[in-house]
Amino acid sequence: MMKWWGWGSPDFEFPMHEKPDLWPWIVDELNLKGIEPVKAVGRDKVSLAAPIRNDAFCRELDAALHVGQFTFDEEQRLLHSYGKSYPDLFRVRQGIVRRAPDAVVFPERHADVETIVKAAHRHGVEVIPFGGGTNIVGGVNPLKTERMVVTIDMARMNRVLSIDAESLTAVIEAGALGPKLEQDLQSKGFSLGHYPDSFEYSSLGGWVATRSAGMQSDAYGKIEHMVVALKMVTPSGTLATRNVPAASSGPDLNRLMTGSEGTLGVITECTMRIHRTPPVKDYRGFLFKSFEEGVKAIHECVNTHNLPSLIRLQDGYETQLGMRMKTPAKGIEGFIQRRVKAYLKSRGYTYPAIMIVGFEGDKAHVAKVRAATFKILKKHQGFHLGTSVGKTWSKDKFNLPYLRDYVMDYGCMVDVSETSTPWSNVLPLYHKTVAAIKERFASPDHPGKGKGFIGCHLSHTYKTGACLYFTYGARQVPGQELEQYYGYKGMITELFMKNGATLSHHHAVGTEHQPWMEEEVSRTGIQALRAIKTSLDPKAIFNPGKLIPTAAPTENGNGASSKHADPTISGR
Amino acid sequence: MMKWWGWGSPDFEFPMHEKPDLWPWIVDELNLKGIEPVKAVGRDKVSLAAPIRNDAFCRELDAALHVGQFTFDEEQRLLHSYGKSYPDLFRVRQGIVRRAPDAVVFPERHADVETIVKAAHRHGVEVIPFGGGTNIVGGVNPLKTERMVVTIDMARMNRVLSIDAESLTAVIEAGALGPKLEQDLQSKGFSLGHYPDSFEYSSLGGWVATRSAGMQSDAYGKIEHMVVALKMVTPSGTLATRNVPAASSGPDLNRLMTGSEGTLGVITECTMRIHRTPPVKDYRGFLFKSFEEGVKAIHECVNTHNLPSLIRLQDGYETQLGMRMKTPAKGIEGFIQRRVKAYLKSRGYTYPAIMIVGFEGDKAHVAKVRAATFKILKKHQGFHLGTSVGKTWSKDKFNLPYLRDYVMDYGCMVDVSETSTPWSNVLPLYHKTVAAIKERFASPDHPGKGKGFIGCHLSHTYKTGACLYFTYGARQVPGQELEQYYGYKGMITELFMKNGATLSHHHAVGTEHQPWMEEEVSRTGIQALRAIKTSLDPKAIFNPGKLIPTAAPTENGNGASSKHADPTISGR
């Protein structure tokens, strides 16, 4: 499990000391001079309300499960109280736990989940499916309720059950975290190839439930493209689909379970498309004169079928951050690097955009795609930086959430907003979003006095468009930290919705994006989702209040939770 | 519109006279010697029951639509009575029309559809969305009912509304038939690239509603992979999704509408992924020593990313048919062909399997993929036949349904069953299915006395499996033609369901596959589908009796319509 007060391993903090160029730059960009860091409160300052116990339910579970599977342990309850969103961490760092689950249960097989769900349904106990707890949209947080709330932690269901080496599929239990799953598959010569930023602490079931996208999605697809069949336990029985490559037997129920965010049931087993572990993995860096030029290059790669397995373009601002993440080279290497930098500056790379491209496969395949890709990138004046940038990025890619914790110590709001949009709208949307956030930095009530961090990268490409991923940071408004956060969040999301983009490309809905669900999928779409929910989960025990707006739609309003405000504060 | 009594243009019949080798072979294979052909009855022998009129509904439509949009014309009613399945044609050829729609309405824009659906919902009039009428699973047939039934023929909504050339998407009205749609797109330099066997007479909306697969699906995907956004009019309002390349905003509602077979609403507009018209199209023929060897070659192409846009492997039996479809060459060409044949025979190609491979794209791309593919095919002893086989196949590919009509004149049952299965099961399933059908040919009550047609091709490949498409034909059992047909259909479908295959890969469910829906998607899956149906269409006016089993599930049975029997005969 991760730290209760922040991201990742309790034994690890962001290695700021290894990056001497980074902190001075952040201090300047966020206007943090003179601020003293404040850590999360001590564990002793955190107290949870006494758990609600549904005795009949507890008796049933105690009888059916063995010791250690069903616990009221306060440590466990705390660890399952929140995901890892900015407001989650903002609260828990101060010792605020609004609603902890009353108990945590650890099923060890599909039949355990059926037992738990049947008992919960019978006795009206709310359940929250929990994978690794990395959710950043409020998806695993218990909401206000008088009913008993039990978190179903899937951690012990983490086995690869079978591999069909000929068909390249594997049946995997949903609780497997990224590293375990890849280790088990790779020991047999296979890989799923799904590497979201949360990889180290997120689970297969969580990826499927939230429609996650991994770094190599250009090669292997988003998680929904890898799903072949699923098993999901609902209060109305187990929904199971067939292990077949394609079908036309009605609406695709895999896609009903995928993205259901624990509101319809618990996903227990996933039949996934896998591939043979690629013998060659080759990561390279390229520098472009501008984000715009890099976007054009990527789009040409997509259009000409010359697509690396990974392509990630950081805008000028994120590139500045990336460059400062590097430990400065010394001696001759440092001398060369400074010369290269000076040379590039003289050639017009004054505020460049860095691109990471990754190639995976056998030697011949990698050589072929790499040659074709390089030709296109160079045509767009991409400057080849070699393999070292790729290596630095590879090393740091899972460390960025730790950096958020570090910066939060200094009283900063840090969050991300990601979306997807058609190619014709990628650059217009990029510019509009950056401008809107900068405008907010410039507002008189911003304590950063015009300063703040707003960077973006383009990752995850499709024939028809791409994902834009914005990261922003600013000094907190003391005493109004959450209002400030929901102000930014709401403003950016509104901008996405009004400008031809999606509510979320791979972070899901939870509570944070729920107010816009009707704009996203139409009122009739919401009605369809509610109908499934009501039928499969008539007592509304599964992750209530998440994903699907619960208020009845009205003629004049969208009927959803209010926008621009913490949707979990009022009424629930 | 097509012939009321058979497939395709009333001016066209299968050009048997151009294929002198074909008919003698069919006569022998099906044991048809001495049978005199019997054509469909004359139009004068067909009479329809007087239409049921819901006056309030009719008044509303007359007021809202212009003359010619809403008709009780008997010609139109007849043409919309059936799809083109074998039992459909078997009945209508004898003049049997079990239930015609009472009227046909032709919307010309999205707003017309909203008007029609609102009125139908208000007055309890059943509606059946109709594209081109090529459905072969009973999907467009009105079933027994006392309510008025109106077929919504989408033919006039056939425009390409807009093209985003940069993002490679087009918004297209759902009623566009294949040829019109391709013509409109190609005149602007684009193509959808969806060519199902029914291409000439099927519509975009029909493809989406039934999860169709085109011949080039290896390059462009099944229709569901090309859908970017949809608009569907339901009795509860219009369900609309966003034009974005990917999202994680809950279950994918595109995939709820795709495959809904007119049971939830009418699809009116589709935002589709398109591509630039490929400058080069290159079709080749290859000969393999066996179906098994050809399957191995295809699987290797899939596994090494060397995939033509089309790859279609016919088994030995279908190859025999294909060879006899060709007009025999004369003179020197004929001499050469005979020599090649003899040579091949001497090298072990005694009962060969023919493969058509197609390459599309720019010259360089085609050259690259072709070279890599040829290498693999030759490794598996594929003998390159050049471009002429590809051309013959291209020419004949849309003519096969006409051949069915021709053979039906001679008292034959002809049908197809298609499925998909993981690679590890492709050959086992192939052998089991062929053996089971041959066993039936050998049964004492088979009038063909052991003779019959059973061929198969593999088309539509995926990383994890492929589609198998079986065609079978046999002499009819006089007086028991439909029982015979449902006997074969039921036997093959049971075999698919018990042996790790899907109910249908691209022909959809309708009434013909409905009895197996619970086995396909589980009881809880059916419950989810019913819940959506009941919510969006509370009066059950949309294509009632199709796709979703209507009977309540019972504890011991699947509760669906009975198997091995015409599901439309009893009770409905």
Interface residues (C-beta under 8 A of the other chain):
Chain A: D164 E166 S167 L168 T169 T210 R211 S212 A213 K222 E224 V228 T234 S236 G237 T238 L239 A240 T241 R242 N243 V244 P245 A246 A247 S248 S249 G250 P251 D252 L253 R255 L256 M257 T258 G259 S260 E261 R273 H275 N303 T304 H305 G361 H365 T419 S420 T421 P422 W423 S424 N425 H460 Y462 K463 T464 G465 A466 C467 G500 A501 T502 L503 S504 H505 H506 H507 A508 V509 H513 M517 E520 V521 S522 R523 T524 G525 Q527 A528 L529 R530 A531 I532 T534 S535 L536 L547 I548
Chain B: D164 E166 S167 L168 T169 T210 R211 S212 A213 K222 E224 V228 T234 S236 G237 T238 L239 A240 T241 R242 N243 V244 P245 A246 A247 S248 S249 G250 P251 D252 L253 R255 L256 M257 T258 G259 S260 E261 R273 H275 N303 T304 H305 G361 H365 T419 S420 T421 P422 W423 S424 N425 H460 Y462 K463 T464 G465 A466 C467 G500 A501 T502 L503 S504 H505 H506 H507 A508 V509 H513 M517 E520 V521 S522 R523 T524 G525 Q527 A528 L529 R530 A531 I532 T534 S535 L536 L547 I548
